[in-house]
Amino acid sequence: MTIRKNLTLSAALATALLVTGCGSKSETEVASGTYTDPATGKTAEYKVSGGKDGEDGKVTIKTDDGEMQFGTEAKLPAGLTPYPGSKMTGGFAGSSEGKQGGLASFEVKAKAADVVAHYRGQIESAGLKVKSEMNAGDTIIIGAEKPGDEQTTIQVTATQNGDIVEGAVTYGSGG
């Protein structure tokens, strides 16, 4: 089974398990077990934990190829800090065969251009080069990569929704 199929399978399983985990009243394990892919016979272990308020939860899926986490523990890649006043709203992270990646979503009362400028400065300070920029209506997207290492990438998306910016930082590295 390829990594892409494992991640697709993991994403589908995680979505189903997040629904199962809703409503937990304390930070406890809601469900765990092993899933076997009927086509290959390979297994994946999963664990679902619920948050104290019933809103937060986390799903961890481990396979022979790596690990994937979904939930509210949004983490930015090393060297990046949230835009001041941001609320991290969710995310996921994964690793497989020496590669790592993830997504951290956020919202903040600000202007999309200011949020993107904040991340652009940090990205460039970390040694990555912005290779693409797109403005489409209320959305700004920049994409950057580390020179000489096309697998180390960061993409920032910021969408203006009234006086609120909803956005995400997607990242990957390794290989």
Beta strands, then each sheet from edge to edge (+ up, - down):
strand 1: 28-36
strand 2: 43-50
strand 3: 57-63
strand 4: 66-71
strand 5: 87-96
strand 6: 99-109
strand 7: 129-136
strand 8: 139-146
strand 9: 149-161
strand 10: 164-174
sheet 1: 1+ 2- 3+ 4- 5+ 6- 10+ 9- 8+ 7-
end
